[in-house]
Amino acid sequence: MFENVEVLPRALEDYRGIAPDEQLEGIRKLADSFQGARVLHVNATAFGGGVAEMLTTIVPLMQDVGIEAEWRVIEGAPEFYAVTKKFHNALQGMDVPISDEEFETYLRYNRRNAEMFDEEYDFVIIHDPQPAAIHKLLLDDGRGASGCWIWRCHIDITHPQPRAWGFMCPFVESHDAAVFTMQQYVKPDLNVREVALIAPAIDPMSPKNADMDHATVANVLRENGVDPTRPLLAQISRFDPWKDPLGVVDTFRLVRQQTPGLGLQLVMVGTMATDDPEGHEWYERTRAHADGDPDIYLITSEVDNSVQVNAFQRAASVVLQMSKREGFGLVVAEALWKGTPVVAGNVGGIPMQLRDGLDGYLVSTPQEAADKVAHLLQHPDARAEMGRNAREHIRSDFLLTRKVLDYLRLFERLSN
């Protein structure tokens, strides 16, 4: 079997008073039917990106209520991740060529992982395109695969490149169920037994989202050379074309022109995940575009930077998320949970989290974003009210207890 990811324990009862009581009771009630059930989550990386962050909590919460949950990471290599990054971009609509040799590279690594799959589970949840072929390859090989298999799509496939989706669709359809963030992502030609809509969510008790005092926030900023006494904009995302890091720099410069004398700063924080070979290239592009501006800070990490992210989201007057495509965008919910208004691209799953005019603003261009950010900087009372609205909205709909409950409901439907 491939590599197991160790997770720290989590107790569902610790969320009492933070998450809604009805979610906690719903989890316990449904979990009674799945005591001892073996559940496996499979993805491509143990670090970097929203999937890994969510599994860090989902898996131990399932364990806490009596489910034998595991998380394993497939084996890969740079050539495989270069291909799967192309798949990611093509499925989100980018016109990127994928050769027959690259399709074969994808299949070769999925075959290797399928050959390693040697255990039985009641439910197997395959996350995103990287391991999507494993189930069909097991079936085609005559080995079979026990339990119910679920494909979980975390990206925006509203307008996928036809060649990429045509290749991927048969692998998805071999599963018993497919899970999407929103209805718009469900392809009309998809033929699976069960389609479920489950939005991502955040862990309010993780180091990234737990309460943090002002002194700690200020210390983190100083450690990174950022002045805690001056107003700050922040975007927390991988350096990736879909996150529009160049547009973030442009927005900052437009805001600074509209708010002279504020001493505005911009921080862009991104992790360098093992399955994202484009990260370093787009970091360099962003650094060149910033052109040595002393008020722009580009911060990267190849280790867990949760405390750092928490501090910057709390310190920011406004958080930006200038996405061009976005499966969901957990960083939006994270910032809103901290009471920080967000100005974000009106794409993908972002409008599910951010109510335009209540929690922040949805925008389509750097100029529009700059106008909204400038307005918020100039109206601190409105900014504070938006922050209060935002936190309660996230508490109700976008904490990970709700997501665990949604998975258990799906298990129940698949078991009948």
N, C-alpha and C positions, 0 to 999 in steps of 0.2 A: 504493500500500500504506500501511497505517497505521503509527504511530510505532514505530520500532525502539528497544529498550532496550539500551544499551551495558552490558556486564558486564566485570568485571575478570577476568583469566586465573586459572584454577585448575589445578593439576597433580595428577592422581590419585596419583602417587607420593608426594606430600607427606603423604598420609593413611596411609602405611606406618607401622606401630607404634601407630597410633591406632584405625583401623578394622580389623576382622578381615581377615586375609590372603585368606581364601576369597572375600570380597566383591570385593576388588581384582582378583584373578585371574579371577573370573567376568565382571567388566565387560570386561576386556581381551579375553577369549576371544570373548564375544558381539559386541563392537564390531568384530571382524575382518570380520563379515558385513555391516556397515553403513558401511564406509568411503566417505565422500563423500555419504552419504544426507542429504537435506535434511529437517530436523525443525524445525517451528515450534510454539512455545508462545504461546498467546493468552490474555490476561486483561484486567482492567479498570483496573488501577493498577500503577504501577512502585514504589509505596511504601506501606507500611502493611499489616499483616496477614501471615499465614503463607504465603500463596501467593507473594507477591512475594519474601519471604525465601528460600523454597526455590528459586525460579527463579534467584535471584542466584548459586546454586551449581550447580544441576542443568545449566543451559545451558553454562557454561564447562567443566564436567567432561565433558559430551558432546563439546564441541569438542576437548578435550585428547586424546580417544581416536579422533579422526578423523571425527567426525560434524559436518556443517555445520548446527549448531543455532542457532536465532534465538529471540528473545523480542520480541513486539510487543504494544502496548497499543491497544485499540480507542478510537475517538473517542466522546465523550459530552458531556453538559452536565448542569447541576444537575437539570433536570426528568427526565432519563433515570435518573440515579443515585437520585433520590427514588423512582422506580418500582421499580428493581431492588432497592433496600433493602426495599421492600414485598414483592417476590417472595422475597427471602431470608427474611424473617420468616414469610411465609405457608408457604413450603416447609418451614420448621422447625416448623410447627404453630400459629402465632399466628393468631387469628381477626381478620385485618385485611382490610377491604374493598378490592378492586381493581376499578376501573371499566372499562368498555369503552374509554373514552378512554385510560386508562393502559396497557391492553394494546396499543392502537394506537401510543402513544408508544414503548413497548418495540420494537415491530416497525419503526417508522420509523427508529430509530437503528440497529437491526440491518441494515435494508436499506441504509442509508448505508454501513455498514462492509462489507457484502457487495459493494456496488458498487466499493469500493476494493480488493477482494481480486483481485490481478492477477498472482500468481506461482504456480508449481507446486512442490509439496513431496511428499516420500515419506510423511511422517507429520505430521498437524496435531493438536495437543492443545489443546482448547478448555476453559478452566478456568471452572467454575461457571456460574450462570444468565445473567450479563450478556451474553456473546457467543454463547449457545447456539443461537440461531436462524440464524446465518450460513450454516451448511452447507446446511440445508434451503432457505433462500432462494436460494442459488446453484443448487441443483438445480431448484427450481420455476421459476427464471428461464431455464432451459435452458442456462445457461453451463457447468454441470458443475463438478466439483471434483476435481482429481487427488489420488492417494495415498489413504492410510488416514486417516480422521478419527476422533478419540477425544474423547469428552466426559469430563472429570474433575470429579467432584462432591466438593467439600470440606466440605459442610454435612450436617447430620443431617436426613434426609428420612424418618425412620421413620414419622411421622404427619403428612404434609403436608396442607395445606388442599386439598380435592378440586378446587376450581375452579382453583387455581394449578397443581397437578400436571397436571390435564387439559389446560391450555393448554401447559405445558412439555413434556409427554411426547412429542408428535410430533416436536419439534425434537431431543430426545435420541435418539429412535429412528432418525433419519436418519443417525446416526453408525455407523461400523463397530464401535465398541466403546464401552463405558461403564465407567469406573473409579470404585470406591467405596472408602471407608476400611474398611468392615466389612460383613458379610453382612446385618445388620439394616437397612441403608440401601437394599438392592436391592429395588425394587418388583416384586411378583410379576407384574404386567401388563406389565413392560418387555420389549420385543421388539427385541433387538440381537444381532448376530452373536456378539459376545464380551463377557462380563462379567468384569472383573478386580477383585481386591481388593488394593489397594496402600495401606499406611498411610503417612501423612506421616512426616517425619524431620527431624533438625536437622544443621546443619553444625558439627562440633566445632572447626573452624579459623576460623570467622567471628569478627568482633569481638565479637559477642554471646556467643559460647561459648568463646572462647580463654581460656587461663589468664590470671589477673590477680593481681598481688601485693597484699598487705594494705594497703600504703601508698596505692596507686592507688584501691582500694576506698574507703578512708577519705576520701580527697580528694574523690571524687565525691559521697559523702554530705554532706560539709561544704559543697560548692559548692551543694547543694540545700537547705541549712538543716537537715539531719538529723544528729542526734548519733550518731557512730559508736561511742560507748562504751555506748550503751543498746540493749537488745534491740529487734528490729525484725520486724514482719510486713510482707509485701509481696504485692500482686496486680499482675501485669503483663498488662493487657488493654485493648482498646478500651473506652471508656465506652459500654456497649451493654446493653439490657435483658436479653439472654441471659447476660451475665456477672454479673448481679446485683450491681452496685456498691453498692446500698443495703444489701443483705445482708452485704457485706463490712464495711461500717461497723458494722452491728449485731453481727457476730461479734467484731470488735475490741473493742467496748465490753463485751461479755460476758466476753471473755478478761481484760480489764483488771480487771473486778470479781473474777475468780477468782484473780488474781495480783497483789494489791496490793503496792506497793513496788518492783516491777520497773522502773518507768519506761518501760513499753512504748510503742512508736511504730508507726504504720501508714503505709506508703507505697503509693499507687496510681498506677501509671504507664501512660499510654495514648497511642497515636499517634492523630492526627486524619487518617485516610486520605481521599483525594479521593472515593472511592466510598461514603462512609459519612456521609450528611447528618445522621444522628441523633447523631453523636458529641458535638457541642457541647451539644445539648439534655440528654443524659444526664450530661455533665460538670456542668452547672448544677444538675441534680437532686441529684447526689451532693454537690456543694459545699453545697447548702442542707441536706441531711441531716446532713452533718458539723457544721454549725452553729458554725463557728468554732473547733472543737476544736484546740488548739495542738499536739496530738500526732498529728494526721492531716494528711498531706501529699498533695495531688493534683497530679500533674505531667503535663503534656501536651507533645507535640512534633509539629511538622509537618515535621521533617527526621529524618534517620537518628539514632536515639538508642540504637544498639546498645551502646556502651560504658557508657552510663548504666544500661541494663537489666541488663547483665552484672554490674555492681557491686552493684545492689540485690538481685539473686538470690543473689549470694554473701554479702552482708552479712546477709540475712534469717535469723533463727533458723528460721522456717517460712515457706514460700510458700503462699499461698491461691490457689485457683481455684474460685470459688463459682458455677460455670456451672449454668444451668438447662437449656440445650441446648448441645451442643458437638460439631461435626463430628469434631474430634480434640483440639485444644488444644495446640499446639506448646510453649506456655510451660511446660506440665507437664514435658515431656521436657527442656527447657532447664534448669529448676531441678534436676531429678534428676541431670542430667549434672554439675552443679556440686556434687553431694553435699549438696543441701539438701532435707530432707523436705518433702513437699507434702500439704496437706489440701485435698481437692477434691470437687466435686460428683460423685456416682455416676451420670454421664450420658454418653451418646455414646461417643466414643473415649477418654475419660479412663481407664476401667478397663483398656484395652489396655496403657497405659503404666505405671499405678500399681498395684502389687500391694498390696492392703489389708493393713496390718500389717507389711509388709516395707519398703516405700519411703515410707510415709506412711499416710494414711487416706482412705477414701471416705465421704462424708457426704451427708445429705439436707436438713439444716436448719442455720440459724445456731447454734442451741444445741448441736447435735451437733458442729458444727465447732469451736465454742469449747471444748467439753470435750476434744476431741482435741488442739487447739493447747495448751491449758493443761497437759495431761499431758506433751507434748513439751518445753515450756518448763521444767517441773519435773523432767525426767529427761534431762539432757544426754547421758548415755552411750547411752541408747536412741536419741536423736536422731542421734548420730554413727554408730551402727551402721546405722541406716536410710540415712544418706547414702552409706555405703560400698556397701551393697546396690544402691542406686539407680544409681550411676554405671556399674557393670558391666552392669546390666540394659539401660541405654540403649545402651551400647557394642555389645552383641550384636545388638539388634533395631531401634534407632531412629536410626541415623546415616544421612546422605544417600547414602552409598555403597550401602547396601542398596536405597534407593529408585531410584537410577540403574539398578542391576542389575534391579530389577523392571520398569522401563520397557523395557529391552532385551529381556527375556524376552517381554513383551507384543508388541513389534515382531516378534520371531521368530515368534510364534504367528500374527500377522496376515499375515505374509509367506508362510505355507505354504498 
